[in-house]
């Protein structure tokens, strides 16, 4: 199973895990970098500075 770990960096460039979301979409065409970031924004809210927001793909 594929999942995504979402991180943000603070003003001291320390990285913090915000959450982990499993990928449930079966159609790989629908899975884009932008769609994954939008999905993450739903969890953490719109106040996140996107320049310090990123994800990594993991296999669980």
PDB file with one MODEL, atoms N, CA, C and O in Angstrom:
MODEL        1
ATOM      1  N   UNK A   1       0.837  -1.167   0.000  1.00  0.00           N
ATOM      2  CA  UNK A   1       0.000   0.000   0.000  1.00  0.00           C
ATOM      3  C   UNK A   1       0.891   1.244   0.000  1.00  0.00           C
ATOM      4  O   UNK A   1       1.887   1.308   0.721  1.00  0.00           O
ATOM      5  N   UNK A   2       0.524   2.207  -0.803  1.00  0.00           N
ATOM      6  CA  UNK A   2       1.259   3.468  -0.887  1.00  0.00           C
ATOM      7  C   UNK A   2       0.598   4.485   0.031  1.00  0.00           C
ATOM      8  O   UNK A   2      -0.627   4.545   0.136  1.00  0.00           O
ATOM      9  N   UNK A   3       1.428   5.283   0.694  1.00  0.00           N
ATOM     10  CA  UNK A   3       0.949   6.366   1.553  1.00  0.00           C
ATOM     11  C   UNK A   3       1.884   7.555   1.374  1.00  0.00           C
ATOM     12  O   UNK A   3       2.954   7.441   0.777  1.00  0.00           O
ATOM     13  N   UNK A   4       1.457   8.698   1.905  1.00  0.00           N
ATOM     14  CA  UNK A   4       2.245   9.916   1.812  1.00  0.00           C
ATOM     15  C   UNK A   4       2.438  10.488   3.211  1.00  0.00           C
ATOM     16  O   UNK A   4       1.491  10.581   3.991  1.00  0.00           O
ATOM     17  N   UNK A   5       3.667  10.867   3.518  1.00  0.00           N
ATOM     18  CA  UNK A   5       3.975  11.553   4.767  1.00  0.00           C
ATOM     19  C   UNK A   5       4.114  13.031   4.431  1.00  0.00           C
ATOM     20  O   UNK A   5       4.872  13.405   3.536  1.00  0.00           O
ATOM     21  N   UNK A   6       3.377  13.868   5.157  1.00  0.00           N
ATOM     22  CA  UNK A   6       3.408  15.310   4.931  1.00  0.00           C
ATOM     23  C   UNK A   6       4.235  15.981   6.019  1.00  0.00           C
ATOM     24  O   UNK A   6       4.079  15.700   7.207  1.00  0.00           O
ATOM     25  N   UNK A   7       5.117  16.872   5.582  1.00  0.00           N
ATOM     26  CA  UNK A   7       6.031  17.571   6.481  1.00  0.00           C
ATOM     27  C   UNK A   7       5.972  19.075   6.237  1.00  0.00           C
ATOM     28  O   UNK A   7       5.575  19.536   5.166  1.00  0.00           O
ATOM     29  N   UNK A   8       6.375  19.821   7.256  1.00  0.00           N
ATOM     30  CA  UNK A   8       6.578  21.254   7.116  1.00  0.00           C
ATOM     31  C   UNK A   8       7.869  21.612   7.850  1.00  0.00           C
ATOM     32  O   UNK A   8       8.284  20.919   8.778  1.00  0.00           O
ATOM     33  N   UNK A   9       8.488  22.698   7.421  1.00  0.00           N
ATOM     34  CA  UNK A   9       9.712  23.184   8.068  1.00  0.00           C
ATOM     35  C   UNK A   9       9.383  24.471   8.800  1.00  0.00           C
ATOM     36  O   UNK A   9       8.642  25.309   8.288  1.00  0.00           O
ATOM     37  N   UNK A  10       9.933  24.630   9.999  1.00  0.00           N
ATOM     38  CA  UNK A  10       9.711  25.859  10.756  1.00  0.00           C
ATOM     39  C   UNK A  10      10.801  26.870  10.422  1.00  0.00           C
ATOM     40  O   UNK A  10      11.627  26.635   9.540  1.00  0.00           O
ATOM     41  N   UNK A  11      10.798  27.986  11.127  1.00  0.00           N
ATOM     42  CA  UNK A  11      11.766  29.057  10.850  1.00  0.00           C
ATOM     43  C   UNK A  11      13.205  28.654  11.133  1.00  0.00           C
ATOM     44  O   UNK A  11      14.131  29.311  10.659  1.00  0.00           O
ATOM     45  N   UNK A  12      13.412  27.583  11.899  1.00  0.00           N
ATOM     46  CA  UNK A  12      14.765  27.082  12.176  1.00  0.00           C
ATOM     47  C   UNK A  12      15.150  25.937  11.234  1.00  0.00           C
ATOM     48  O   UNK A  12      16.156  25.261  11.450  1.00  0.00           O
ATOM     49  N   UNK A  13      14.351  25.728  10.196  1.00  0.00           N
ATOM     50  CA  UNK A  13      14.539  24.640   9.230  1.00  0.00           C
ATOM     51  C   UNK A  13      14.513  23.264   9.887  1.00  0.00           C
ATOM     52  O   UNK A  13      15.200  22.342   9.448  1.00  0.00           O
ATOM     53  N   UNK A  14      13.720  23.139  10.932  1.00  0.00           N
ATOM     54  CA  UNK A  14      13.477  21.833  11.533  1.00  0.00           C
ATOM     55  C   UNK A  14      12.192  21.286  10.925  1.00  0.00           C
ATOM     56  O   UNK A  14      11.197  22.002  10.808  1.00  0.00           O
ATOM     57  N   UNK A  15      12.220  20.032  10.546  1.00  0.00           N
ATOM     58  CA  UNK A  15      11.083  19.437   9.854  1.00  0.00           C
ATOM     59  C   UNK A  15      10.175  18.723  10.836  1.00  0.00           C
ATOM     60  O   UNK A  15      10.635  18.068  11.771  1.00  0.00           O
ATOM     61  N   UNK A  16       8.866  18.861  10.606  1.00  0.00           N
ATOM     62  CA  UNK A  16       7.866  18.288  11.497  1.00  0.00           C
ATOM     63  C   UNK A  16       6.859  17.474  10.679  1.00  0.00           C
ATOM     64  O   UNK A  16       6.313  17.959   9.688  1.00  0.00           O
ATOM     65  N   UNK A  17       6.626  16.257  11.097  1.00  0.00           N
ATOM     66  CA  UNK A  17       5.632  15.398  10.461  1.00  0.00           C
ATOM     67  C   UNK A  17       4.244  15.912  10.816  1.00  0.00           C
ATOM     68  O   UNK A  17       3.907  16.065  11.990  1.00  0.00           O
ATOM     69  N   UNK A  18       3.437  16.178   9.781  1.00  0.00           N
ATOM     70  CA  UNK A  18       2.081  16.674   9.996  1.00  0.00           C
ATOM     71  C   UNK A  18       1.055  15.556   9.968  1.00  0.00           C
ATOM     72  O   UNK A  18       0.041  15.615  10.663  1.00  0.00           O
ATOM     73  N   UNK A  19       1.321  14.542   9.167  1.00  0.00           N
ATOM     74  CA  UNK A  19       0.374  13.442   9.081  1.00  0.00           C
ATOM     75  C   UNK A  19       0.725  12.490   7.961  1.00  0.00           C
ATOM     76  O   UNK A  19       1.595  12.766   7.134  1.00  0.00           O
ATOM     77  N   UNK A  20       0.037  11.371   7.949  1.00  0.00           N
ATOM     78  CA  UNK A  20       0.239  10.344   6.926  1.00  0.00           C
ATOM     79  C   UNK A  20      -1.117  10.015   6.337  1.00  0.00           C
ATOM     80  O   UNK A  20      -2.083   9.779   7.062  1.00  0.00           O
ATOM     81  N   UNK A  21      -1.182  10.002   5.001  1.00  0.00           N
ATOM     82  CA  UNK A  21      -2.430   9.661   4.319  1.00  0.00           C
ATOM     83  C   UNK A  21      -2.207   8.497   3.370  1.00  0.00           C
ATOM     84  O   UNK A  21      -1.232   8.501   2.618  1.00  0.00           O
ATOM     85  N   UNK A  22      -3.084   7.501   3.384  1.00  0.00           N
ATOM     86  CA  UNK A  22      -2.966   6.400   2.435  1.00  0.00           C
ATOM     87  C   UNK A  22      -3.517   6.807   1.071  1.00  0.00           C
ATOM     88  O   UNK A  22      -4.450   7.604   0.975  1.00  0.00           O
ATOM     89  N   UNK A  23      -2.932   6.253   0.036  1.00  0.00           N
ATOM     90  CA  UNK A  23      -3.430   6.494  -1.324  1.00  0.00           C
ATOM     91  C   UNK A  23      -4.542   5.496  -1.591  1.00  0.00           C
ATOM     92  O   UNK A  23      -4.347   4.287  -1.470  1.00  0.00           O
ATOM     93  N   UNK A  24      -5.703   6.009  -1.953  1.00  0.00           N
ATOM     94  CA  UNK A  24      -6.838   5.125  -2.215  1.00  0.00           C
ATOM     95  C   UNK A  24      -7.271   5.146  -3.669  1.00  0.00           C
ATOM     96  O   UNK A  24      -8.091   4.326  -4.081  1.00  0.00           O
ATOM     97  N   UNK A  25      -6.741   6.058  -4.441  1.00  0.00           N
ATOM     98  CA  UNK A  25      -7.139   6.141  -5.856  1.00  0.00           C
ATOM     99  C   UNK A  25      -6.532   4.987  -6.628  1.00  0.00           C
ATOM    100  O   UNK A  25      -5.350   4.681  -6.473  1.00  0.00           O
ATOM    101  N   UNK A  26      -7.318   4.362  -7.439  1.00  0.00           N
ATOM    102  CA  UNK A  26      -6.858   3.219  -8.222  1.00  0.00           C
ATOM    103  C   UNK A  26      -6.318   3.645  -9.592  1.00  0.00           C
ATOM    104  O   UNK A  26      -5.497   2.942 -10.182  1.00  0.00           O
ATOM    105  N   UNK A  27      -6.778   4.793 -10.095  1.00  0.00           N
ATOM    106  CA  UNK A  27      -6.374   5.280 -11.415  1.00  0.00           C
ATOM    107  C   UNK A  27      -5.123   6.139 -11.279  1.00  0.00           C
ATOM    108  O   UNK A  27      -5.203   7.254 -10.763  1.00  0.00           O
ATOM    109  N   UNK A  28      -3.961   5.645 -11.732  1.00  0.00           N
ATOM    110  CA  UNK A  28      -2.709   6.402 -11.564  1.00  0.00           C
ATOM    111  C   UNK A  28      -2.687   7.735 -12.318  1.00  0.00           C
ATOM    112  O   UNK A  28      -1.895   8.615 -11.978  1.00  0.00           O
ATOM    113  N   UNK A  29      -3.519   7.896 -13.308  1.00  0.00           N
ATOM    114  CA  UNK A  29      -3.572   9.161 -14.049  1.00  0.00           C
ATOM    115  C   UNK A  29      -4.052  10.294 -13.143  1.00  0.00           C
ATOM    116  O   UNK A  29      -3.662  11.446 -13.332  1.00  0.00           O
ATOM    117  N   UNK A  30      -4.882   9.978 -12.176  1.00  0.00           N
ATOM    118  CA  UNK A  30      -5.419  10.987 -11.258  1.00  0.00           C
ATOM    119  C   UNK A  30      -4.426  11.373 -10.171  1.00  0.00           C
ATOM    120  O   UNK A  30      -4.650  12.354  -9.463  1.00  0.00           O
ATOM    121  N   UNK A  31      -3.344  10.635 -10.020  1.00  0.00           N
ATOM    122  CA  UNK A  31      -2.377  10.885  -8.954  1.00  0.00           C
ATOM    123  C   UNK A  31      -1.266  11.785  -9.492  1.00  0.00           C
ATOM    124  O   UNK A  31      -0.380  11.339 -10.221  1.00  0.00           O
ATOM    125  N   UNK A  32      -1.334  13.053  -9.116  1.00  0.00           N
ATOM    126  CA  UNK A  32      -0.312  14.019  -9.533  1.00  0.00           C
ATOM    127  C   UNK A  32       0.262  14.684  -8.285  1.00  0.00           C
ATOM    128  O   UNK A  32      -0.309  14.596  -7.198  1.00  0.00           O
ATOM    129  N   UNK A  33       1.384  15.341  -8.459  1.00  0.00           N
ATOM    130  CA  UNK A  33       2.001  16.062  -7.333  1.00  0.00           C
ATOM    131  C   UNK A  33       1.029  17.091  -6.772  1.00  0.00           C
ATOM    132  O   UNK A  33       0.880  17.218  -5.557  1.00  0.00           O
ATOM    133  N   UNK A  34       0.372  17.821  -7.661  1.00  0.00           N
ATOM    134  CA  UNK A  34      -0.576  18.847  -7.230  1.00  0.00           C
ATOM    135  C   UNK A  34      -1.762  18.243  -6.480  1.00  0.00           C
ATOM    136  O   UNK A  34      -2.205  18.797  -5.474  1.00  0.00           O
ATOM    137  N   UNK A  35      -2.279  17.115  -6.962  1.00  0.00           N
ATOM    138  CA  UNK A  35      -3.424  16.503  -6.284  1.00  0.00           C
ATOM    139  C   UNK A  35      -3.042  15.985  -4.893  1.00  0.00           C
ATOM    140  O   UNK A  35      -3.852  16.029  -3.967  1.00  0.00           O
ATOM    141  N   UNK A  36      -1.812  15.498  -4.751  1.00  0.00           N
ATOM    142  CA  UNK A  36      -1.350  15.021  -3.442  1.00  0.00           C
ATOM    143  C   UNK A  36      -1.196  16.201  -2.481  1.00  0.00           C
ATOM    144  O   UNK A  36      -1.595  16.111  -1.320  1.00  0.00           O
ATOM    145  N   UNK A  37      -0.615  17.312  -2.962  1.00  0.00           N
ATOM    146  CA  UNK A  37      -0.464  18.495  -2.111  1.00  0.00           C
ATOM    147  C   UNK A  37      -1.827  19.074  -1.719  1.00  0.00           C
ATOM    148  O   UNK A  37      -2.016  19.497  -0.578  1.00  0.00           O
ATOM    149  N   UNK A  38      -2.765  19.093  -2.651  1.00  0.00           N
ATOM    150  CA  UNK A  38      -4.107  19.576  -2.326  1.00  0.00           C
ATOM    151  C   UNK A  38      -4.760  18.699  -1.266  1.00  0.00           C
ATOM    152  O   UNK A  38      -5.463  19.191  -0.384  1.00  0.00           O
ATOM    153  N   UNK A  39      -4.526  17.429  -1.361  1.00  0.00           N
ATOM    154  CA  UNK A  39      -5.077  16.484  -0.389  1.00  0.00           C
ATOM    155  C   UNK A  39      -4.492  16.755   0.999  1.00  0.00           C
ATOM    156  O   UNK A  39      -5.205  16.731   2.002  1.00  0.00           O
ATOM    157  N   UNK A  40      -3.193  17.012   1.037  1.00  0.00           N
ATOM    158  CA  UNK A  40      -2.537  17.332   2.297  1.00  0.00           C
ATOM    159  C   UNK A  40      -3.032  18.636   2.892  1.00  0.00           C
ATOM    160  O   UNK A  40      -3.169  18.747   4.110  1.00  0.00           O
ATOM    161  N   UNK A  41      -3.304  19.639   2.039  1.00  0.00           N
ATOM    162  CA  UNK A  41      -3.803  20.920   2.523  1.00  0.00           C
ATOM    163  C   UNK A  41      -5.165  20.776   3.192  1.00  0.00           C
ATOM    164  O   UNK A  41      -5.502  21.548   4.090  1.00  0.00           O
ATOM    165  N   UNK A  42      -5.939  19.803   2.764  1.00  0.00           N
ATOM    166  CA  UNK A  42      -7.245  19.573   3.397  1.00  0.00           C
ATOM    167  C   UNK A  42      -7.069  19.178   4.861  1.00  0.00           C
ATOM    168  O   UNK A  42      -7.899  19.520   5.704  1.00  0.00           O
ATOM    169  N   UNK A  43      -6.011  18.474   5.155  1.00  0.00           N
ATOM    170  CA  UNK A  43      -5.771  18.015   6.520  1.00  0.00           C
ATOM    171  C   UNK A  43      -5.220  19.123   7.407  1.00  0.00           C
ATOM    172  O   UNK A  43      -5.660  19.279   8.546  1.00  0.00           O
ATOM    173  N   UNK A  44      -4.272  19.886   6.905  1.00  0.00           N
ATOM    174  CA  UNK A  44      -3.589  20.847   7.763  1.00  0.00           C
ATOM    175  C   UNK A  44      -4.142  22.256   7.678  1.00  0.00           C
ATOM    176  O   UNK A  44      -3.757  23.115   8.471  1.00  0.00           O
ATOM    177  N   UNK A  45      -5.013  22.506   6.756  1.00  0.00           N
ATOM    178  CA  UNK A  45      -5.621  23.828   6.643  1.00  0.00           C
ATOM    179  C   UNK A  45      -4.938  24.702   5.618  1.00  0.00           C
ATOM    180  O   UNK A  45      -3.889  24.351   5.078  1.00  0.00           O
ATOM    181  N   UNK A  46      -5.538  25.835   5.360  1.00  0.00           N
ATOM    182  CA  UNK A  46      -5.054  26.733   4.312  1.00  0.00           C
ATOM    183  C   UNK A  46      -3.981  27.694   4.797  1.00  0.00           C
ATOM    184  O   UNK A  46      -3.421  28.443   3.995  1.00  0.00           O
ATOM    185  N   UNK A  47      -3.683  27.691   6.083  1.00  0.00           N
ATOM    186  CA  UNK A  47      -2.710  28.627   6.634  1.00  0.00           C
ATOM    187  C   UNK A  47      -1.265  28.188   6.430  1.00  0.00           C
ATOM    188  O   UNK A  47      -0.344  28.902   6.829  1.00  0.00           O
ATOM    189  N   UNK A  48      -1.055  27.049   5.827  1.00  0.00           N
ATOM    190  CA  UNK A  48       0.294  26.504   5.665  1.00  0.00           C
ATOM    191  C   UNK A  48       1.050  27.265   4.582  1.00  0.00           C
ATOM    192  O   UNK A  48       0.511  27.559   3.515  1.00  0.00           O
ATOM    193  N   UNK A  49       2.301  27.574   4.878  1.00  0.00           N
ATOM    194  CA  UNK A  49       3.189  28.184   3.888  1.00  0.00           C
ATOM    195  C   UNK A  49       3.659  27.080   2.945  1.00  0.00           C
ATOM    196  O   UNK A  49       4.446  26.217   3.334  1.00  0.00           O
ATOM    197  N   UNK A  50       3.179  27.112   1.719  1.00  0.00           N
ATOM    198  CA  UNK A  50       3.478  26.027   0.785  1.00  0.00           C
ATOM    199  C   UNK A  50       4.949  25.942   0.406  1.00  0.00           C
ATOM    200  O   UNK A  50       5.391  24.913  -0.106  1.00  0.00           O
ATOM    201  N   UNK A  51       5.709  26.991   0.643  1.00  0.00           N
ATOM    202  CA  UNK A  51       7.137  26.906   0.346  1.00  0.00           C
ATOM    203  C   UNK A  51       7.856  26.007   1.352  1.00  0.00           C
ATOM    204  O   UNK A  51       8.970  25.553   1.088  1.00  0.00           O
ATOM    205  N   UNK A  52       7.232  25.746   2.498  1.00  0.00           N
ATOM    206  CA  UNK A  52       7.819  24.887   3.527  1.00  0.00           C
ATOM    207  C   UNK A  52       7.012  23.602   3.729  1.00  0.00           C
ATOM    208  O   UNK A  52       7.136  22.953   4.767  1.00  0.00           O
ATOM    209  N   UNK A  53       6.206  23.240   2.765  1.00  0.00           N
ATOM    210  CA  UNK A  53       5.318  22.092   2.868  1.00  0.00           C
ATOM    211  C   UNK A  53       5.693  21.086   1.786  1.00  0.00           C
ATOM    212  O   UNK A  53       5.777  21.442   0.611  1.00  0.00           O
ATOM    213  N   UNK A  54       5.919  19.834   2.174  1.00  0.00           N
ATOM    214  CA  UNK A  54       6.255  18.826   1.184  1.00  0.00           C
ATOM    215  C   UNK A  54       5.808  17.454   1.666  1.00  0.00           C
ATOM    216  O   UNK A  54       5.368  17.290   2.804  1.00  0.00           O
ATOM    217  N   UNK A  55       5.927  16.479   0.785  1.00  0.00           N
ATOM    218  CA  UNK A  55       5.534  15.110   1.125  1.00  0.00           C
ATOM    219  C   UNK A  55       6.559  14.142   0.565  1.00  0.00           C
ATOM    220  O   UNK A  55       7.323  14.465  -0.345  1.00  0.00           O
ATOM    221  N   UNK A  56       6.554  12.947   1.134  1.00  0.00           N
ATOM    222  CA  UNK A  56       7.321  11.842   0.564  1.00  0.00           C
ATOM    223  C   UNK A  56       6.382  10.647   0.436  1.00  0.00           C
ATOM    224  O   UNK A  56       5.479  10.453   1.250  1.00  0.00           O
ATOM    225  N   UNK A  57       6.611   9.869  -0.582  1.00  0.00           N
ATOM    226  CA  UNK A  57       5.816   8.663  -0.799  1.00  0.00           C
ATOM    227  C   UNK A  57       6.493   7.499  -0.090  1.00  0.00           C
ATOM    228  O   UNK A  57       7.705   7.310  -0.192  1.00  0.00           O
ATOM    229  N   UNK A  58       5.697   6.728   0.623  1.00  0.00           N
ATOM    230  CA  UNK A  58       6.237   5.565   1.331  1.00  0.00           C
ATOM    231  C   UNK A  58       5.398   4.350   0.992  1.00  0.00           C
ATOM    232  O   UNK A  58       4.264   4.487   0.531  1.00  0.00           O
ATOM    233  N   UNK A  59       5.931   3.180   1.211  1.00  0.00           N
ATOM    234  CA  UNK A  59       5.173   1.968   1.051  1.00  0.00           C
ATOM    235  C   UNK A  59       4.976   1.340   2.427  1.00  0.00           C
ATOM    236  O   UNK A  59       5.932   1.093   3.163  1.00  0.00           O
ATOM    237  N   UNK A  60       3.732   1.094   2.746  1.00  0.00           N
ATOM    238  CA  UNK A  60       3.382   0.588   4.064  1.00  0.00           C
ATOM    239  C   UNK A  60       3.077  -0.899   3.951  1.00  0.00           C
ATOM    240  O   UNK A  60       2.754  -1.542   4.950  1.00  0.00           O
TER     241      UNK A  60
ENDMDL
END
